[in-house]
Amino acid sequence: MKNIVIFASGFGSNFQAMIDAIKHGKLHATIVGLICDRSGAYAIERARINGIPVALFERSASPSKVEMDKAILNQCQGWQADWLVLAGYMRLLSPMLIQAYPRHIVNIHPSLLPKYRGLDAVGQALNQKDSIYGLTIHYVDEGMDTGEIIVQVPFETDQLDRDHIEKRLHQLEHQTYPAVINKLIVEESV
Ligand code: GRF
């Protein structure tokens, strides 16, 4: 069984989707811990409810970003992580952390990359009055949402309304992300 560590900064609905997929036998992995950088994040509560260890790393408590990421790396190694799964983690990872897990750090982003990298991808797409939206799951490299693409799921809509689009995106994310992580893990094991 592979060990995964989830990184999240906020609500954690994708984290919950991973927990549920494991419970339903759709994701063959163990979540050994949650890395979180915000003490008020609801993701922490989800971890507590499900008995998953949490390591909180707030930037304000660390002398530098590199020091913080060294401590995060230590924690992931201590948990014997095989995969790092970013699910709404709002910080870029340091090169040192990325290099410690080559092709084993994955992120989900709510746009069809390379369009709309960075913050508020849905808002960026809405500003362009796009009719095609979607999500991208990709390996993490040192850039902002620039790593090699693993999967993209597009959908079309003429309802240019943020709530509608975000709801649809979240549904797709929750179906797709655990399945993709499972596929990566299974492929590695054969
Ligand atoms: C998701 O839309 C994901 O694509 C993006 O951040 C959001 C996190 O949502 N990276 P949640 O915290 O998993 O609910």
Boltz pocket constraint, residues with backbone or C-beta under 6 A from the ligand:
constraints:
  - pocket:
      binder: B
      contacts: [[A, 8], [A, 10], [A, 11], [A, 12], [A, 13], [A, 14], [A, 15], [A, 86], [A, 87], [A, 88], [A, 89], [A, 108], [A, 109], [A, 110], [A, 173]]
      max_distance: 6.0
